[in-house]
Amino acid sequence: MADDGLIKIPTQADPDTAASGYINIYNDGDSIAQIDSAGNKRSLFKSYRRAETDSTTITLADVGNIISVDKATAASVTIPLDATLTFADEDAIVIAQFGAGTLSIDPVAGVTVNGVDDTEIEILGGAYKGVVTIVKLGPNEWWAYGAI
């Protein structure tokens, strides 16, 4: 391992561009992440939880992490349009219900969530029990699985 905390793993040439390079694995003490050739850091393992007490919207910082919502009354987690915030395909976010109130995943108009029958997805399981993972599939398209 280099002194900069990076482990460099050589890759084969990309058949489309003939470019080759490294997949860099970075350990900053709190997380282990992959850094691609463009310099984008993607969390591989990280013990991070964004604790909220009211409705919220997912962010790029939530990728690979957990959003917990602890509220006694109804709350929601919104999935925005790609025009607002662009996630990479296969980005995943865990959403956990910590409070007594119901928690819904609410995609804005134009965002499709597969794996459910309704446009507003309620996390099931009662207070403190529901956990759902959402995964980005493509432009304005996500997949949800878990307690829904």
N, C-alpha and C positions, 0 to 999 in steps of 0.2 A: 504494500500500500504506500502511496506517495504521502509526503508530509502534509499535503493540502487536504487530506481526508478523502481523496477520490480513489476509487478503484476503477481502473480503465480496462474494459473488456473489448477486445477487437471484434469488429463485425465484418461479415462478408460484404462484398460490393452489392449495392442495390441494383437489381437487374434493369430497372428503368433508367437510372441515371449514371450507373457505373461508379457511383461514389461509395467510398467506404469510410469508416470512422470508428468511433468508440461509443459504447453505452457506458456512461459514467454513473457509478453508484456512490452517493455522497452521504456521509454520516456526520451530522452536525451536533450530535449528542442527544437531541430530542427526536430526531426522525431519520429514516433512511429513505432516500429518494433517488429516482432515476433522472438524470439530466441528459436530454437528447442533444443531437448535433446542433440544433437551433438554440440551445441554452434554456429550454423549457424544463422546469423542475416539476416532477410528478411524484407525489408521495407514494411510497411502497408500503411502509409501515409507520404509523405515527400514533402516539397516544394523545389525541387532541379531541376535545369535545367543546363545541360552542354552545354554552348554556343560555337559553333564552327564557324570558318570562312572559312573552307575548308573541303574536304573529310575526313572521319574518319571511325573508326571501333568500333562496340559496345564493351562495357566492362562489367564486372560483377557489377561495380559501377553504371551502367545505369539502372539496374533492378528496376522497379517500378518508374522510373523517366523519364525525357524528355531530348532528344537530339535535340537541335535546330541548324540548319545550315543557316547561313546568308552569302550568297555569290552571287555576281552579275552574275556569270557564272555557268555552270554546276558543280555539286558536287555529291558525293555518300556517302552512309553509308553502310559499308560492314558487312556482317554476316559471322563470321569465322567458320571453322570446329570445332567440339567438341574436336578433338585432340589438337587444339590450346587453346581453352577456353571452359570449360564445364559449361553450364548453367543448372539450374534445370528445370525439366518439369514444365510448367505453369508460368515460369518467363515471365514478360511482359515489353516492352520498348516502349515508345511513341517517334516518330520521327516527327519533325515539320520543315516545310520549312519556313524560315524567310526572305530569300533573294529573289532577282529578278530572279536568275538563276534556272534552273530545278534541282530537287533533286531526286536521284534514290536510291533505296535500292538494293544493289548488293550482293547476296549470292555467296560465293566462290564455285568453282566446288566441288560437293559432298553434298552441302547443298540444301535442297528442301524447297521452300516457297509455301505453299498451299494458295488458295484463289485468285490466279492470273494466267494469261495465259502465261506469259513470264518469262524468267529467270532473267531479269533485270526489276525491278518494278519502274516506274516513279510515283512520288507523284503528283497528279493532283490538280487543283484549281488555278493555276497561282501564281504569286509572293505573298508571305506572307500568303497564305491561306491553304496549304495542311498539313494535319495531318494524320499519319498512326500509328497504334499500331501493333507490332509484338509480338507473343506469342510462346514460346517454347513448342512443342508438344511431341517430343521424340528425339532419337539420330539423329542429323543433320537435324531435321525437325522443321519448324516454320510455323505459320499461320499469314497472314497479312490481316488487315481490316482497312477501312477508305477511304481516298481520293486516291484510286489507280485505 
